Amino acid sequence: MMISLGFLAAASVRVSNELGRGSSKGAKFSIMTTTLTSFCIGCVLFVLFLFLRGRLAYIFTESEEVAKAVADLSPLLACSILLNSVQPVLSGVAVGAGWQSIVAWVNIASYYLVGIPIGVVLGYLFKMEVKGVWVGMLLGTLLQTVTLIIITWKTDWDKQVLLAHSRVNKWFVPESRETNSNQENGA
């Protein structure tokens, strides 16, 4: 998870820099590079946690009961790692493009309207306990990831360059004509 948060920051900075520089191509390249790199790391960890699920707990405990519980939950952990290798990076892309409010609304909808209610229903009504709550949160993360993928994929990045340019320019005060004429006259 911490690796993906590093990629979130990198994606945010790279996308905002490329848009500010006027390079939609550079922004798209940065998006692909950070997303695919983080996803590949997530895939390696996904496989690692699936294959080591029976032995993983013994690093921390000697209790067979705890080890069985960890082995039982490891597939959910592996799925969480895989989804969380992409979702934070796409959130970073969105922040870098200036879409902070979109990310906030997607988070609210994904977790509070979908993930948590499904988790509560599965965990408590269907007696799945921690697995049910975790599945609900995974569904919320999946919804958020898919939504951010669609938003990123459908974005006109050339238009985003123009929007970034207009956001930057609104902070600059244009020089007055008097200042320009004084400079031309040598004053």
C-alpha positions as CSV (number, residue, x, y, z in Angstrom):
1,M,0.0,0.0,0.0
2,M,2.8,2.4,0.8
3,I,4.4,1.9,-2.5
4,S,1.1,2.8,-4.2
5,L,0.9,6.0,-2.2
6,G,4.3,6.9,-3.5
7,F,3.0,6.4,-7.0
8,L,0.0,8.5,-6.1
9,A,2.3,11.4,-5.4
10,A,4.4,10.8,-8.4
11,A,1.4,10.6,-10.7
12,S,-0.1,13.8,-9.3
13,V,3.2,15.7,-9.7
14,R,4.0,14.3,-13.2
15,V,0.5,14.8,-14.6
16,S,0.2,18.4,-13.3
17,N,3.7,19.2,-14.5
18,E,3.0,17.8,-18.0
19,L,-0.3,19.6,-18.3
20,G,1.3,22.8,-17.1
21,R,4.1,22.3,-19.7
22,G,1.5,21.9,-22.4
23,S,2.2,18.3,-23.1
24,S,-0.9,16.1,-23.3
25,K,1.3,13.3,-24.7
26,G,3.6,13.6,-21.7
27,A,0.7,13.5,-19.3
28,K,-0.7,10.3,-21.0
29,F,2.8,8.7,-20.9
30,S,3.1,9.6,-17.2
31,I,-0.3,8.1,-16.5
32,M,0.5,4.8,-18.3
33,T,4.0,4.5,-16.8
34,T,2.9,5.1,-13.1
35,T,-0.2,3.0,-13.4
36,L,1.4,0.0,-15.1
37,T,4.4,0.1,-12.8
38,S,2.3,0.1,-9.7
39,F,0.0,-2.6,-11.2
40,C,3.0,-4.8,-11.9
41,I,4.2,-4.5,-8.4
42,G,0.6,-5.2,-7.2
43,C,0.5,-8.4,-9.4
44,V,3.7,-9.7,-7.9
45,L,2.4,-9.1,-4.3
46,F,-1.0,-10.6,-5.3
47,V,0.7,-13.8,-6.4
48,L,3.0,-13.8,-3.4
49,F,0.2,-13.5,-0.9
50,L,-1.9,-16.1,-2.6
51,F,1.0,-18.7,-2.7
52,L,2.2,-17.9,0.8
53,R,-1.1,-17.7,2.5
54,G,-0.7,-20.8,4.5
55,R,2.8,-19.8,5.8
56,L,2.5,-16.0,6.0
57,A,1.1,-15.9,9.5
58,Y,3.9,-17.9,11.0
59,I,6.2,-15.0,10.5
60,F,4.2,-13.2,13.3
61,T,2.7,-16.0,15.4
62,E,3.0,-19.7,16.4
63,S,-0.8,-20.1,16.9
64,E,-2.3,-22.4,14.4
65,E,-5.7,-20.8,14.9
66,V,-4.4,-17.4,13.9
67,A,-2.5,-18.9,11.0
68,K,-5.7,-20.6,9.7
69,A,-7.6,-17.3,10.0
70,V,-4.9,-15.5,8.1
71,A,-4.8,-18.2,5.4
72,D,-8.6,-17.9,5.1
73,L,-8.4,-14.1,4.7
74,S,-5.3,-14.0,2.5
75,P,-7.2,-14.1,-0.8
76,L,-9.1,-11.0,0.2
77,L,-5.8,-9.3,1.2
78,A,-4.3,-10.3,-2.1
79,C,-7.3,-8.7,-4.0
80,S,-7.0,-5.6,-1.8
81,I,-3.3,-5.3,-2.7
82,L,-4.1,-5.6,-6.4
83,L,-6.9,-3.1,-6.4
84,N,-5.0,-0.7,-4.2
85,S,-2.0,-0.8,-6.6
86,V,-4.1,1.0,-9.2
87,Q,-6.7,3.0,-7.3
88,P,-4.4,5.4,-5.5
89,V,-2.4,6.1,-8.7
90,L,-5.6,7.0,-10.6
91,S,-6.5,9.3,-7.7
92,G,-3.1,10.9,-8.1
93,V,-3.8,11.4,-11.8
94,A,-7.1,13.0,-11.0
95,V,-5.6,15.3,-8.4
96,G,-2.8,16.2,-10.8
97,A,-5.4,17.1,-13.4
98,G,-7.2,19.4,-10.9
99,W,-10.2,17.1,-10.3
100,Q,-10.0,17.0,-6.5
101,S,-13.7,17.4,-6.1
102,I,-14.4,14.5,-8.6
103,V,-12.2,12.2,-6.5
104,A,-14.0,13.3,-3.3
105,W,-17.4,12.5,-4.8
106,V,-16.2,9.2,-6.3
107,N,-14.8,8.2,-2.8
108,I,-18.1,9.1,-1.1
109,A,-20.2,7.2,-3.5
110,S,-17.9,4.2,-3.7
111,Y,-17.4,3.7,0.0
112,Y,-20.3,5.3,1.8
113,L,-23.1,4.5,-0.6
114,V,-21.8,1.1,-1.9
115,G,-18.9,-0.4,0.0
116,I,-19.9,0.1,3.6
117,P,-23.6,-0.8,3.2
118,I,-22.7,-4.0,1.3
119,G,-20.1,-4.8,3.9
120,V,-22.6,-4.3,6.8
121,V,-25.2,-6.5,5.1
122,L,-22.7,-9.3,4.2
123,G,-20.9,-9.1,7.6
124,Y,-23.9,-8.9,9.9
125,L,-27.0,-10.0,8.1
126,F,-25.4,-12.8,6.1
127,K,-23.1,-13.7,9.1
128,M,-19.9,-13.5,7.0
129,E,-18.4,-11.3,9.7
130,V,-15.0,-9.8,8.9
131,K,-15.0,-11.4,5.4
132,G,-18.3,-9.7,4.6
133,V,-17.1,-6.3,5.7
134,W,-13.9,-6.8,3.7
135,V,-15.8,-7.9,0.6
136,G,-18.0,-4.8,0.9
137,M,-15.0,-2.5,1.1
138,L,-13.3,-4.4,-1.8
139,L,-16.4,-3.8,-3.9
140,G,-16.3,-0.1,-3.0
141,T,-12.6,0.0,-4.0
142,L,-13.4,-1.9,-7.2
143,L,-16.2,0.6,-8.1
144,Q,-13.8,3.5,-7.4
145,T,-11.1,2.0,-9.5
146,V,-13.3,1.3,-12.4
147,T,-14.9,4.8,-12.2
148,L,-11.4,6.5,-12.2
149,I,-10.3,4.2,-15.1
150,I,-13.3,5.3,-17.1
151,I,-12.8,9.0,-16.3
152,T,-9.1,8.8,-17.1
153,W,-9.7,6.9,-20.3
154,K,-12.5,9.2,-21.6
155,T,-10.6,12.4,-20.8
156,D,-9.6,14.7,-23.6
157,W,-6.0,15.4,-22.5
158,D,-5.5,18.2,-25.0
159,K,-8.4,20.0,-23.5
160,Q,-6.9,19.4,-20.0
161,V,-3.8,21.2,-21.2
162,L,-5.8,24.2,-22.1
163,L,-7.7,24.1,-18.8
164,A,-4.4,23.9,-16.9
165,H,-3.1,26.9,-18.9
166,S,-6.2,28.9,-18.1
167,R,-5.9,28.0,-14.4
168,V,-2.3,29.2,-14.3
169,N,-3.0,32.3,-16.2
170,K,-5.8,33.5,-13.9
171,W,-3.2,34.1,-11.2
172,F,-1.0,36.4,-13.4
173,V,-1.9,40.1,-13.6
174,P,-1.5,41.4,-17.1
175,E,0.9,44.3,-17.5
176,S,-0.8,47.7,-18.1
177,R,-0.2,49.6,-21.3
178,E,1.4,52.4,-19.4
179,T,4.1,50.1,-18.0
180,N,4.8,48.7,-21.5
181,S,5.0,52.2,-23.1
182,N,7.4,53.4,-20.3
183,Q,9.7,50.4,-21.0
184,E,9.7,51.2,-24.7
185,N,10.6,54.8,-24.1
186,G,13.5,53.8,-21.8
187,A,11.9,55.1,-18.7
